Amino acid sequence: MDAYEAVFSALAHPARRRVLLTLNFEGGSMTAGEIAEMFDTAWPTTTRHVKVLEAAGLITHAREGRHHIYRINRKRLELVRDWLKWFVNSD
């Protein structure tokens, strides 16, 4: 799967877009527990969405003590912006 396919596939699901939006508006990082609180589903379901985002390079995670901190990868989102420029700037 190429980078564009991975990113757009990850963005195809509303739950994953919600995670990204929330990460963005929460300053770019959240703990796993904070992400889990966003959903009414069990953590394993949420984990699957988080793993898809991570596999696409849209988020990263690091362990800080007992917490897993997830961070948005703004650089990877530039792929989306750059791809959309083909349509926005075509006059």
PDB file of N, CA, C and O in Angstrom:
ATOM      1  N   MET A   1       0.855  -1.176   0.000  1.00  0.00           N
ATOM      2  CA  MET A   1       0.000   0.000   0.000  1.00  0.00           C
ATOM      3  C   MET A   1       0.903   1.242   0.000  1.00  0.00           C
ATOM      4  O   MET A   1       1.826   1.344   0.808  1.00  0.00           O
ATOM      5  N   ASP A   2       0.634   2.165  -0.895  1.00  0.00           N
ATOM      6  CA  ASP A   2       1.453   3.371  -0.909  1.00  0.00           C
ATOM      7  C   ASP A   2       0.987   4.345   0.176  1.00  0.00           C
ATOM      8  O   ASP A   2      -0.039   4.127   0.821  1.00  0.00           O
ATOM      9  N   ALA A   3       1.737   5.395   0.364  1.00  0.00           N
ATOM     10  CA  ALA A   3       1.471   6.344   1.449  1.00  0.00           C
ATOM     11  C   ALA A   3       0.101   6.994   1.309  1.00  0.00           C
ATOM     12  O   ALA A   3      -0.624   7.136   2.293  1.00  0.00           O
ATOM     13  N   TYR A   4      -0.255   7.388   0.095  1.00  0.00           N
ATOM     14  CA  TYR A   4      -1.553   8.034  -0.106  1.00  0.00           C
ATOM     15  C   TYR A   4      -2.700   7.082   0.210  1.00  0.00           C
ATOM     16  O   TYR A   4      -3.671   7.466   0.862  1.00  0.00           O
ATOM     17  N   GLU A   5      -2.587   5.847  -0.250  1.00  0.00           N
ATOM     18  CA  GLU A   5      -3.638   4.863   0.016  1.00  0.00           C
ATOM     19  C   GLU A   5      -3.776   4.602   1.511  1.00  0.00           C
ATOM     20  O   GLU A   5      -4.893   4.498   2.019  1.00  0.00           O
ATOM     21  N   ALA A   6      -2.652   4.494   2.223  1.00  0.00           N
ATOM     22  CA  ALA A   6      -2.696   4.259   3.666  1.00  0.00           C
ATOM     23  C   ALA A   6      -3.367   5.418   4.391  1.00  0.00           C
ATOM     24  O   ALA A   6      -4.200   5.208   5.273  1.00  0.00           O
ATOM     25  N   VAL A   7      -3.006   6.628   4.021  1.00  0.00           N
ATOM     26  CA  VAL A   7      -3.564   7.816   4.689  1.00  0.00           C
ATOM     27  C   VAL A   7      -5.052   7.949   4.392  1.00  0.00           C
ATOM     28  O   VAL A   7      -5.856   8.121   5.309  1.00  0.00           O
ATOM     29  N   PHE A   8      -5.423   7.870   3.117  1.00  0.00           N
ATOM     30  CA  PHE A   8      -6.837   8.046   2.781  1.00  0.00           C
ATOM     31  C   PHE A   8      -7.694   6.888   3.291  1.00  0.00           C
ATOM     32  O   PHE A   8      -8.857   7.101   3.632  1.00  0.00           O
ATOM     33  N   SER A   9      -7.165   5.694   3.350  1.00  0.00           N
ATOM     34  CA  SER A   9      -7.908   4.572   3.936  1.00  0.00           C
ATOM     35  C   SER A   9      -8.136   4.803   5.425  1.00  0.00           C
ATOM     36  O   SER A   9      -9.213   4.525   5.953  1.00  0.00           O
ATOM     37  N   ALA A  10      -7.121   5.307   6.085  1.00  0.00           N
ATOM     38  CA  ALA A  10      -7.255   5.593   7.517  1.00  0.00           C
ATOM     39  C   ALA A  10      -8.295   6.683   7.753  1.00  0.00           C
ATOM     40  O   ALA A  10      -9.068   6.613   8.709  1.00  0.00           O
ATOM     41  N   LEU A  11      -8.315   7.678   6.893  1.00  0.00           N
ATOM     42  CA  LEU A  11      -9.251   8.796   7.054  1.00  0.00           C
ATOM     43  C   LEU A  11     -10.677   8.448   6.631  1.00  0.00           C
ATOM     44  O   LEU A  11     -11.599   9.229   6.865  1.00  0.00           O
ATOM     45  N   ALA A  12     -10.864   7.290   6.014  1.00  0.00           N
ATOM     46  CA  ALA A  12     -12.184   6.910   5.509  1.00  0.00           C
ATOM     47  C   ALA A  12     -13.199   6.635   6.617  1.00  0.00           C
ATOM     48  O   ALA A  12     -14.403   6.737   6.384  1.00  0.00           O
ATOM     49  N   HIS A  13     -12.741   6.294   7.798  1.00  0.00           N
ATOM     50  CA  HIS A  13     -13.670   5.943   8.885  1.00  0.00           C
ATOM     51  C   HIS A  13     -13.911   7.149   9.796  1.00  0.00           C
ATOM     52  O   HIS A  13     -12.957   7.809  10.207  1.00  0.00           O
ATOM     53  N   PRO A  14     -15.180   7.445  10.115  1.00  0.00           N
ATOM     54  CA  PRO A  14     -15.482   8.618  10.936  1.00  0.00           C
ATOM     55  C   PRO A  14     -14.866   8.573  12.338  1.00  0.00           C
ATOM     56  O   PRO A  14     -14.521   9.620  12.886  1.00  0.00           O
ATOM     57  N   ALA A  15     -14.723   7.400  12.916  1.00  0.00           N
ATOM     58  CA  ALA A  15     -14.126   7.312  14.259  1.00  0.00           C
ATOM     59  C   ALA A  15     -12.657   7.738  14.223  1.00  0.00           C
ATOM     60  O   ALA A  15     -12.165   8.384  15.149  1.00  0.00           O
ATOM     61  N   ARG A  16     -11.975   7.376  13.163  1.00  0.00           N
ATOM     62  CA  ARG A  16     -10.565   7.754  13.057  1.00  0.00           C
ATOM     63  C   ARG A  16     -10.417   9.244  12.790  1.00  0.00           C
ATOM     64  O   ARG A  16      -9.503   9.884  13.308  1.00  0.00           O
ATOM     65  N   ARG A  17     -11.315   9.794  11.982  1.00  0.00           N
ATOM     66  CA  ARG A  17     -11.286  11.252  11.780  1.00  0.00           C
ATOM     67  C   ARG A  17     -11.573  11.968  13.092  1.00  0.00           C
ATOM     68  O   ARG A  17     -10.991  13.016  13.371  1.00  0.00           O
ATOM     69  N   ARG A  18     -12.457  11.412  13.887  1.00  0.00           N
ATOM     70  CA  ARG A  18     -12.776  12.003  15.194  1.00  0.00           C
ATOM     71  C   ARG A  18     -11.557  11.991  16.113  1.00  0.00           C
ATOM     72  O   ARG A  18     -11.302  12.968  16.817  1.00  0.00           O
ATOM     73  N   VAL A  19     -10.813  10.904  16.109  1.00  0.00           N
ATOM     74  CA  VAL A  19      -9.594  10.834  16.924  1.00  0.00           C
ATOM     75  C   VAL A  19      -8.633  11.933  16.495  1.00  0.00           C
ATOM     76  O   VAL A  19      -8.088  12.644  17.340  1.00  0.00           O
ATOM     77  N   LEU A  20      -8.419  12.080  15.196  1.00  0.00           N
ATOM     78  CA  LEU A  20      -7.499  13.106  14.702  1.00  0.00           C
ATOM     79  C   LEU A  20      -7.967  14.514  15.052  1.00  0.00           C
ATOM     80  O   LEU A  20      -7.175  15.348  15.488  1.00  0.00           O
ATOM     81  N   LEU A  21      -9.246  14.771  14.860  1.00  0.00           N
ATOM     82  CA  LEU A  21      -9.774  16.097  15.199  1.00  0.00           C
ATOM     83  C   LEU A  21      -9.600  16.394  16.682  1.00  0.00           C
ATOM     84  O   LEU A  21      -9.182  17.488  17.059  1.00  0.00           O
ATOM     85  N   THR A  22      -9.919  15.428  17.505  1.00  0.00           N
ATOM     86  CA  THR A  22      -9.804  15.634  18.944  1.00  0.00           C
ATOM     87  C   THR A  22      -8.351  15.833  19.344  1.00  0.00           C
ATOM     88  O   THR A  22      -8.043  16.721  20.140  1.00  0.00           O
ATOM     89  N   LEU A  23      -7.458  15.021  18.804  1.00  0.00           N
ATOM     90  CA  LEU A  23      -6.032  15.220  19.082  1.00  0.00           C
ATOM     91  C   LEU A  23      -5.610  16.636  18.702  1.00  0.00           C
ATOM     92  O   LEU A  23      -4.888  17.298  19.448  1.00  0.00           O
ATOM     93  N   ASN A  24      -6.060  17.090  17.552  1.00  0.00           N
ATOM     94  CA  ASN A  24      -5.707  18.426  17.093  1.00  0.00           C
ATOM     95  C   ASN A  24      -6.191  19.494  18.075  1.00  0.00           C
ATOM     96  O   ASN A  24      -5.426  20.377  18.463  1.00  0.00           O
ATOM     97  N   PHE A  25      -7.443  19.414  18.470  1.00  0.00           N
ATOM     98  CA  PHE A  25      -8.013  20.444  19.334  1.00  0.00           C
ATOM     99  C   PHE A  25      -7.584  20.311  20.788  1.00  0.00           C
ATOM    100  O   PHE A  25      -7.795  21.226  21.585  1.00  0.00           O
ATOM    101  N   GLU A  26      -6.987  19.183  21.136  1.00  0.00           N
ATOM    102  CA  GLU A  26      -6.449  18.996  22.494  1.00  0.00           C
ATOM    103  C   GLU A  26      -4.952  19.304  22.539  1.00  0.00           C
ATOM    104  O   GLU A  26      -4.267  18.917  23.486  1.00  0.00           O
ATOM    105  N   GLY A  27      -4.455  19.984  21.539  1.00  0.00           N
ATOM    106  CA  GLY A  27      -3.061  20.391  21.545  1.00  0.00           C
ATOM    107  C   GLY A  27      -2.119  19.425  20.854  1.00  0.00           C
ATOM    108  O   GLY A  27      -0.904  19.627  20.874  1.00  0.00           O
ATOM    109  N   GLY A  28      -2.656  18.378  20.242  1.00  0.00           N
ATOM    110  CA  GLY A  28      -1.830  17.473  19.468  1.00  0.00           C
ATOM    111  C   GLY A  28      -1.459  16.176  20.151  1.00  0.00           C
ATOM    112  O   GLY A  28      -0.877  15.296  19.517  1.00  0.00           O
ATOM    113  N   SER A  29      -1.784  16.028  21.451  1.00  0.00           N
ATOM    114  CA  SER A  29      -1.465  14.764  22.125  1.00  0.00           C
ATOM    115  C   SER A  29      -2.499  14.445  23.194  1.00  0.00           C
ATOM    116  O   SER A  29      -3.096  15.332  23.804  1.00  0.00           O
ATOM    117  N   MET A  30      -2.688  13.144  23.398  1.00  0.00           N
ATOM    118  CA  MET A  30      -3.626  12.644  24.411  1.00  0.00           C
ATOM    119  C   MET A  30      -3.138  11.281  24.887  1.00  0.00           C
ATOM    120  O   MET A  30      -2.408  10.587  24.180  1.00  0.00           O
ATOM    121  N   THR A  31      -3.549  10.912  26.083  1.00  0.00           N
ATOM    122  CA  THR A  31      -3.237   9.572  26.577  1.00  0.00           C
ATOM    123  C   THR A  31      -4.223   8.579  25.968  1.00  0.00           C
ATOM    124  O   THR A  31      -5.271   8.962  25.447  1.00  0.00           O
ATOM    125  N   ALA A  32      -3.872   7.320  26.041  1.00  0.00           N
ATOM    126  CA  ALA A  32      -4.761   6.268  25.554  1.00  0.00           C
ATOM    127  C   ALA A  32      -6.102   6.323  26.284  1.00  0.00           C
ATOM    128  O   ALA A  32      -7.151   6.139  25.667  1.00  0.00           O
ATOM    129  N   GLY A  33      -6.073   6.571  27.576  1.00  0.00           N
ATOM    130  CA  GLY A  33      -7.306   6.663  28.360  1.00  0.00           C
ATOM    131  C   GLY A  33      -8.197   7.806  27.921  1.00  0.00           C
ATOM    132  O   GLY A  33      -9.418   7.660  27.884  1.00  0.00           O
ATOM    133  N   GLU A  34      -7.599   8.946  27.585  1.00  0.00           N
ATOM    134  CA  GLU A  34      -8.386  10.084  27.111  1.00  0.00           C
ATOM    135  C   GLU A  34      -9.038   9.774  25.769  1.00  0.00           C
ATOM    136  O   GLU A  34     -10.177  10.168  25.521  1.00  0.00           O
ATOM    137  N   ILE A  35      -8.324   9.078  24.919  1.00  0.00           N
ATOM    138  CA  ILE A  35      -8.900   8.687  23.630  1.00  0.00           C
ATOM    139  C   ILE A  35     -10.043   7.701  23.867  1.00  0.00           C
ATOM    140  O   ILE A  35     -11.102   7.815  23.250  1.00  0.00           O
ATOM    141  N   ALA A  36      -9.832   6.749  24.749  1.00  0.00           N
ATOM    142  CA  ALA A  36     -10.860   5.735  25.038  1.00  0.00           C
ATOM    143  C   ALA A  36     -12.146   6.373  25.563  1.00  0.00           C
ATOM    144  O   ALA A  36     -13.238   5.896  25.256  1.00  0.00           O
ATOM    145  N   GLU A  37     -12.030   7.430  26.340  1.00  0.00           N
ATOM    146  CA  GLU A  37     -13.210   8.099  26.907  1.00  0.00           C
ATOM    147  C   GLU A  37     -14.078   8.751  25.831  1.00  0.00           C
ATOM    148  O   GLU A  37     -15.243   9.055  26.088  1.00  0.00           O
ATOM    149  N   MET A  38     -13.545   8.966  24.657  1.00  0.00           N
ATOM    150  CA  MET A  38     -14.293   9.603  23.573  1.00  0.00           C
ATOM    151  C   MET A  38     -15.365   8.687  22.989  1.00  0.00           C
ATOM    152  O   MET A  38     -16.308   9.160  22.355  1.00  0.00           O
ATOM    153  N   PHE A  39     -15.225   7.392  23.199  1.00  0.00           N
ATOM    154  CA  PHE A  39     -16.074   6.418  22.521  1.00  0.00           C
ATOM    155  C   PHE A  39     -16.883   5.593  23.512  1.00  0.00           C
ATOM    156  O   PHE A  39     -16.476   5.377  24.653  1.00  0.00           O
ATOM    157  N   ASP A  40     -18.038   5.140  23.042  1.00  0.00           N
ATOM    158  CA  ASP A  40     -18.886   4.258  23.838  1.00  0.00           C
ATOM    159  C   ASP A  40     -18.529   2.794  23.602  1.00  0.00           C
ATOM    160  O   ASP A  40     -19.145   1.905  24.191  1.00  0.00           O
ATOM    161  N   THR A  41     -17.552   2.536  22.757  1.00  0.00           N
ATOM    162  CA  THR A  41     -17.165   1.171  22.445  1.00  0.00           C
ATOM    163  C   THR A  41     -16.069   0.703  23.399  1.00  0.00           C
ATOM    164  O   THR A  41     -15.479   1.497  24.132  1.00  0.00           O
ATOM    165  N   ALA A  42     -15.813  -0.585  23.375  1.00  0.00           N
ATOM    166  CA  ALA A  42     -14.753  -1.155  24.215  1.00  0.00           C
ATOM    167  C   ALA A  42     -13.390  -0.713  23.690  1.00  0.00           C
ATOM    168  O   ALA A  42     -13.243  -0.390  22.512  1.00  0.00           O
ATOM    169  N   TRP A  43     -12.396  -0.701  24.576  1.00  0.00           N
ATOM    170  CA  TRP A  43     -11.056  -0.275  24.197  1.00  0.00           C
ATOM    171  C   TRP A  43     -10.489  -1.079  23.020  1.00  0.00           C
ATOM    172  O   TRP A  43      -9.826  -0.487  22.168  1.00  0.00           O
ATOM    173  N   PRO A  44     -10.715  -2.400  22.928  1.00  0.00           N
ATOM    174  CA  PRO A  44     -10.181  -3.126  21.767  1.00  0.00           C
ATOM    175  C   PRO A  44     -10.674  -2.565  20.427  1.00  0.00           C
ATOM    176  O   PRO A  44      -9.921  -2.549  19.453  1.00  0.00           O
ATOM    177  N   THR A  45     -11.914  -2.111  20.369  1.00  0.00           N
ATOM    178  CA  THR A  45     -12.436  -1.511  19.138  1.00  0.00           C
ATOM    179  C   THR A  45     -11.716  -0.202  18.851  1.00  0.00           C
ATOM    180  O   THR A  45     -11.312   0.060  17.718  1.00  0.00           O
ATOM    181  N   THR A  46     -11.563   0.606  19.871  1.00  0.00           N
ATOM    182  CA  THR A  46     -10.864   1.880  19.723  1.00  0.00           C
ATOM    183  C   THR A  46      -9.406   1.644  19.360  1.00  0.00           C
ATOM    184  O   THR A  46      -8.842   2.375  18.546  1.00  0.00           O
ATOM    185  N   THR A  47      -8.796   0.635  19.956  1.00  0.00           N
ATOM    186  CA  THR A  47      -7.404   0.303  19.665  1.00  0.00           C
ATOM    187  C   THR A  47      -7.199  -0.004  18.191  1.00  0.00           C
ATOM    188  O   THR A  47      -6.193   0.390  17.602  1.00  0.00           O
ATOM    189  N   ARG A  48      -8.150  -0.705  17.600  1.00  0.00           N
ATOM    190  CA  ARG A  48      -8.031  -1.020  16.173  1.00  0.00           C
ATOM    191  C   ARG A  48      -7.967   0.264  15.336  1.00  0.00           C
ATOM    192  O   ARG A  48      -7.175   0.364  14.399  1.00  0.00           O
ATOM    193  N   HIS A  49      -8.805   1.237  15.685  1.00  0.00           N
ATOM    194  CA  HIS A  49      -8.786   2.511  14.962  1.00  0.00           C
ATOM    195  C   HIS A  49      -7.453   3.237  15.173  1.00  0.00           C
ATOM    196  O   HIS A  49      -6.874   3.778  14.231  1.00  0.00           O
ATOM    197  N   VAL A  50      -6.988   3.242  16.394  1.00  0.00           N
ATOM    198  CA  VAL A  50      -5.723   3.910  16.709  1.00  0.00           C
ATOM    199  C   VAL A  50      -4.570   3.242  15.946  1.00  0.00           C
ATOM    200  O   VAL A  50      -3.682   3.922  15.433  1.00  0.00           O
ATOM    201  N   LYS A  51      -4.594   1.918  15.879  1.00  0.00           N
ATOM    202  CA  LYS A  51      -3.529   1.199  15.161  1.00  0.00           C
ATOM    203  C   LYS A  51      -3.545   1.499  13.668  1.00  0.00           C
ATOM    204  O   LYS A  51      -2.487   1.574  13.042  1.00  0.00           O
ATOM    205  N   VAL A  52      -4.725   1.669  13.092  1.00  0.00           N
ATOM    206  CA  VAL A  52      -4.812   2.026  11.673  1.00  0.00           C
ATOM    207  C   VAL A  52      -4.209   3.414  11.451  1.00  0.00           C
ATOM    208  O   VAL A  52      -3.457   3.624  10.499  1.00  0.00           O
ATOM    209  N   LEU A  53      -4.542   4.353  12.331  1.00  0.00           N
ATOM    210  CA  LEU A  53      -3.975   5.700  12.231  1.00  0.00           C
ATOM    211  C   LEU A  53      -2.459   5.670  12.380  1.00  0.00           C
ATOM    212  O   LEU A  53      -1.735   6.373  11.677  1.00  0.00           O
ATOM    213  N   GLU A  54      -2.005   4.853  13.295  1.00  0.00           N
ATOM    214  CA  GLU A  54      -0.564   4.744  13.527  1.00  0.00           C
ATOM    215  C   GLU A  54       0.139   4.080  12.332  1.00  0.00           C
ATOM    216  O   GLU A  54       1.213   4.519  11.921  1.00  0.00           O
ATOM    217  N   ALA A  55      -0.463   3.036  11.784  1.00  0.00           N
ATOM    218  CA  ALA A  55       0.125   2.355  10.630  1.00  0.00           C
ATOM    219  C   ALA A  55       0.197   3.278   9.415  1.00  0.00           C
ATOM    220  O   ALA A  55       1.105   3.156   8.593  1.00  0.00           O
ATOM    221  N   ALA A  56      -0.749   4.192   9.304  1.00  0.00           N
ATOM    222  CA  ALA A  56      -0.755   5.154   8.203  1.00  0.00           C
ATOM    223  C   ALA A  56       0.206   6.306   8.457  1.00  0.00           C
ATOM    224  O   ALA A  56       0.423   7.139   7.577  1.00  0.00           O
ATOM    225  N   GLY A  57       0.778   6.358   9.644  1.00  0.00           N
ATOM    226  CA  GLY A  57       1.714   7.418   9.981  1.00  0.00           C
ATOM    227  C   GLY A  57       1.060   8.707  10.420  1.00  0.00           C
ATOM    228  O   GLY A  57       1.733   9.730  10.544  1.00  0.00           O
ATOM    229  N   LEU A  58      -0.256   8.679  10.662  1.00  0.00           N
ATOM    230  CA  LEU A  58      -0.968   9.895  11.048  1.00  0.00           C
ATOM    231  C   LEU A  58      -0.819  10.223  12.523  1.00  0.00           C
ATOM    232  O   LEU A  58      -0.959  11.379  12.921  1.00  0.00           O
ATOM    233  N   ILE A  59      -0.538   9.215  13.336  1.00  0.00           N
ATOM    234  CA  ILE A  59      -0.257   9.450  14.751  1.00  0.00           C
ATOM    235  C   ILE A  59       0.947   8.596  15.151  1.00  0.00           C
ATOM    236  O   ILE A  59       1.282   7.610  14.494  1.00  0.00           O
ATOM    237  N   THR A  60       1.575   8.998  16.229  1.00  0.00           N
ATOM    238  CA  THR A  60       2.660   8.230  16.824  1.00  0.00           C
ATOM    239  C   THR A  60       2.323   8.027  18.290  1.00  0.00           C
ATOM    240  O   THR A  60       1.442   8.697  18.829  1.00  0.00           O
ATOM    241  N   HIS A  61       3.019   7.111  18.930  1.00  0.00           N
ATOM    242  CA  HIS A  61       2.808   6.970  20.364  1.00  0.00           C
ATOM    243  C   HIS A  61       4.137   6.694  21.042  1.00  0.00           C
ATOM    244  O   HIS A  61       5.070   6.138  20.464  1.00  0.00           O
ATOM    245  N   ALA A  62       4.172   7.106  22.283  1.00  0.00           N
ATOM    246  CA  ALA A  62       5.350   6.883  23.115  1.00  0.00           C
ATOM    247  C   ALA A  62       4.869   6.562  24.519  1.00  0.00           C
ATOM    248  O   ALA A  62       3.829   7.045  24.967  1.00  0.00           O
ATOM    249  N   ARG A  63       5.627   5.759  25.184  1.00  0.00           N
ATOM    250  CA  ARG A  63       5.281   5.418  26.565  1.00  0.00           C
ATOM    251  C   ARG A  63       5.997   6.389  27.488  1.00  0.00           C
ATOM    252  O   ARG A  63       7.213   6.565  27.409  1.00  0.00           O
ATOM    253  N   GLU A  64       5.229   7.011  28.356  1.00  0.00           N
ATOM    254  CA  GLU A  64       5.770   7.936  29.344  1.00  0.00           C
ATOM    255  C   GLU A  64       5.302   7.459  30.716  1.00  0.00           C
ATOM    256  O   GLU A  64       4.178   7.726  31.140  1.00  0.00           O
ATOM    257  N   GLY A  65       6.183   6.757  31.386  1.00  0.00           N
ATOM    258  CA  GLY A  65       5.792   6.146  32.655  1.00  0.00           C
ATOM    259  C   GLY A  65       4.777   5.063  32.393  1.00  0.00           C
ATOM    260  O   GLY A  65       5.021   4.145  31.610  1.00  0.00           O
ATOM    261  N   ARG A  66       3.629   5.170  33.055  1.00  0.00           N
ATOM    262  CA  ARG A  66       2.565   4.179  32.888  1.00  0.00           C
ATOM    263  C   ARG A  66       1.611   4.527  31.752  1.00  0.00           C
ATOM    264  O   ARG A  66       0.693   3.764  31.451  1.00  0.00           O
ATOM    265  N   HIS A  67       1.826   5.666  31.130  1.00  0.00           N
ATOM    266  CA  HIS A  67       0.880   6.148  30.113  1.00  0.00           C
ATOM    267  C   HIS A  67       1.427   5.982  28.703  1.00  0.00           C
ATOM    268  O   HIS A  67       2.627   6.098  28.455  1.00  0.00           O
ATOM    269  N   HIS A  68       0.507   5.708  27.796  1.00  0.00           N
ATOM    270  CA  HIS A  68       0.811   5.732  26.369  1.00  0.00           C
ATOM    271  C   HIS A  68       0.276   7.065  25.856  1.00  0.00           C
ATOM    272  O   HIS A  68      -0.918   7.344  25.963  1.00  0.00           O
ATOM    273  N   ILE A  69       1.154   7.873  25.306  1.00  0.00           N
ATOM    274  CA  ILE A  69       0.777   9.178  24.788  1.00  0.00           C
ATOM    275  C   ILE A  69       0.751   9.103  23.263  1.00  0.00           C
ATOM    276  O   ILE A  69       1.728   8.707  22.627  1.00  0.00           O
ATOM    277  N   TYR A  70      -0.382   9.490  22.696  1.00  0.00           N
ATOM    278  CA  TYR A  70      -0.541   9.505  21.251  1.00  0.00           C
ATOM    279  C   TYR A  70      -0.450  10.941  20.767  1.00  0.00           C
ATOM    280  O   TYR A  70      -1.036  11.853  21.351  1.00  0.00           O
ATOM    281  N   ARG A  71       0.296  11.123  19.686  1.00  0.00           N
ATOM    282  CA  ARG A  71       0.506  12.455  19.118  1.00  0.00           C
ATOM    283  C   ARG A  71       0.167  12.458  17.632  1.00  0.00           C
ATOM    284  O   ARG A  71       0.441  11.503  16.905  1.00  0.00           O
ATOM    285  N   ILE A  72      -0.430  13.551  17.215  1.00  0.00           N
ATOM    286  CA  ILE A  72      -0.748  13.716  15.804  1.00  0.00           C
ATOM    287  C   ILE A  72       0.549  13.990  15.035  1.00  0.00           C
ATOM    288  O   ILE A  72       1.425  14.707  15.519  1.00  0.00           O
ATOM    289  N   ASN A  73       0.663  13.421  13.853  1.00  0.00           N
ATOM    290  CA  ASN A  73       1.828  13.625  13.006  1.00  0.00           C
ATOM    291  C   ASN A  73       1.428  14.584  11.881  1.00  0.00           C
ATOM    292  O   ASN A  73       0.994  14.164  10.809  1.00  0.00           O
ATOM    293  N   ARG A  74       1.582  15.859  12.149  1.00  0.00           N
ATOM    294  CA  ARG A  74       1.157  16.879  11.189  1.00  0.00           C
ATOM    295  C   ARG A  74       1.910  16.785   9.859  1.00  0.00           C
ATOM    296  O   ARG A  74       1.358  17.096   8.803  1.00  0.00           O
ATOM    297  N   LYS A  75       3.151  16.361   9.917  1.00  0.00           N
ATOM    298  CA  LYS A  75       3.947  16.233   8.692  1.00  0.00           C
ATOM    299  C   LYS A  75       3.293  15.237   7.728  1.00  0.00           C
ATOM    300  O   LYS A  75       3.260  15.470   6.519  1.00  0.00           O
ATOM    301  N   ARG A  76       2.784  14.150   8.257  1.00  0.00           N
ATOM    302  CA  ARG A  76       2.151  13.133   7.411  1.00  0.00           C
ATOM    303  C   ARG A  76       0.859  13.663   6.794  1.00  0.00           C
ATOM    304  O   ARG A  76       0.502  13.294   5.675  1.00  0.00           O
ATOM    305  N   LEU A  77       0.160  14.529   7.526  1.00  0.00           N
ATOM    306  CA  LEU A  77      -1.078  15.110   7.007  1.00  0.00           C
ATOM    307  C   LEU A  77      -0.819  16.029   5.819  1.00  0.00           C
ATOM    308  O   LEU A  77      -1.744  16.367   5.079  1.00  0.00           O
ATOM    309  N   GLU A  78       0.418  16.429   5.637  1.00  0.00           N
ATOM    310  CA  GLU A  78       0.757  17.258   4.477  1.00  0.00           C
ATOM    311  C   GLU A  78       0.497  16.510   3.172  1.00  0.00           C
ATOM    312  O   GLU A  78       0.249  17.134   2.140  1.00  0.00           O
ATOM    313  N   LEU A  79       0.552  15.183   3.211  1.00  0.00           N
ATOM    314  CA  LEU A  79       0.215  14.392   2.023  1.00  0.00           C
ATOM    315  C   LEU A  79      -1.198  14.707   1.541  1.00  0.00           C
ATOM    316  O   LEU A  79      -1.443  14.841   0.342  1.00  0.00           O
ATOM    317  N   VAL A  80      -2.118  14.823   2.488  1.00  0.00           N
ATOM    318  CA  VAL A  80      -3.515  15.103   2.150  1.00  0.00           C
ATOM    319  C   VAL A  80      -3.612  16.499   1.537  1.00  0.00           C
ATOM    320  O   VAL A  80      -4.227  16.688   0.487  1.00  0.00           O
ATOM    321  N   ARG A  81      -3.000  17.464   2.201  1.00  0.00           N
ATOM    322  CA  ARG A  81      -3.026  18.842   1.703  1.00  0.00           C
ATOM    323  C   ARG A  81      -2.440  18.926   0.296  1.00  0.00           C
ATOM    324  O   ARG A  81      -3.018  19.543  -0.598  1.00  0.00           O
ATOM    325  N   ASP A  82      -1.288  18.298   0.120  1.00  0.00           N
ATOM    326  CA  ASP A  82      -0.623  18.359  -1.176  1.00  0.00           C
ATOM    327  C   ASP A  82      -1.452  17.688  -2.273  1.00  0.00           C
ATOM    328  O   ASP A  82      -1.501  18.179  -3.401  1.00  0.00           O
ATOM    329  N   TRP A  83      -2.094  16.584  -1.951  1.00  0.00           N
ATOM    330  CA  TRP A  83      -2.925  15.893  -2.935  1.00  0.00           C
ATOM    331  C   TRP A  83      -4.138  16.744  -3.293  1.00  0.00           C
ATOM    332  O   TRP A  83      -4.509  16.832  -4.463  1.00  0.00           O
ATOM    333  N   LEU A  84      -4.759  17.370  -2.296  1.00  0.00           N
ATOM    334  CA  LEU A  84      -5.942  18.192  -2.551  1.00  0.00           C
ATOM    335  C   LEU A  84      -5.624  19.449  -3.347  1.00  0.00           C
ATOM    336  O   LEU A  84      -6.507  20.003  -4.000  1.00  0.00           O
ATOM    337  N   LYS A  85      -4.387  19.903  -3.303  1.00  0.00           N
ATOM    338  CA  LYS A  85      -4.000  21.080  -4.073  1.00  0.00           C
ATOM    339  C   LYS A  85      -4.248  20.896  -5.566  1.00  0.00           C
ATOM    340  O   LYS A  85      -4.491  21.866  -6.284  1.00  0.00           O
ATOM    341  N   TRP A  86      -4.186  19.650  -6.031  1.00  0.00           N
ATOM    342  CA  TRP A  86      -4.438  19.386  -7.442  1.00  0.00           C
ATOM    343  C   TRP A  86      -5.837  19.838  -7.852  1.00  0.00           C
ATOM    344  O   TRP A  86      -6.064  20.185  -9.011  1.00  0.00           O
ATOM    345  N   PHE A  87      -6.758  19.835  -6.918  1.00  0.00           N
ATOM    346  CA  PHE A  87      -8.157  20.155  -7.221  1.00  0.00           C
ATOM    347  C   PHE A  87      -8.514  21.581  -6.835  1.00  0.00           C
ATOM    348  O   PHE A  87      -9.311  22.232  -7.511  1.00  0.00           O
ATOM    349  N   VAL A  88      -7.934  22.058  -5.766  1.00  0.00           N
ATOM    350  CA  VAL A  88      -8.252  23.389  -5.277  1.00  0.00           C
ATOM    351  C   VAL A  88      -7.636  24.461  -6.172  1.00  0.00           C
ATOM    352  O   VAL A  88      -8.253  25.499  -6.415  1.00  0.00           O
ATOM    353  N   ASN A  89      -6.443  24.217  -6.655  1.00  0.00           N
ATOM    354  CA  ASN A  89      -5.733  25.229  -7.444  1.00  0.00           C
ATOM    355  C   ASN A  89      -5.933  25.083  -8.945  1.00  0.00           C
ATOM    356  O   ASN A  89      -5.266  25.762  -9.726  1.00  0.00           O
ATOM    357  N   SER A  90      -6.830  24.219  -9.355  1.00  0.00           N
ATOM    358  CA  SER A  90      -7.044  24.065 -10.806  1.00  0.00           C
ATOM    359  C   SER A  90      -8.154  25.006 -11.261  1.00  0.00           C
ATOM    360  O   SER A  90      -9.326  24.819 -10.933  1.00  0.00           O
ATOM    361  N   ASP A  91      -7.765  25.994 -12.005  1.00  0.00           N
ATOM    362  CA  ASP A  91      -8.755  26.994 -12.479  1.00  0.00           C
ATOM    363  C   ASP A  91      -9.132  26.778 -13.913  1.00  0.00           C
ATOM    364  O   ASP A  91      -9.944  27.526 -14.457  1.00  0.00           O
TER     365      ASP A  91
END
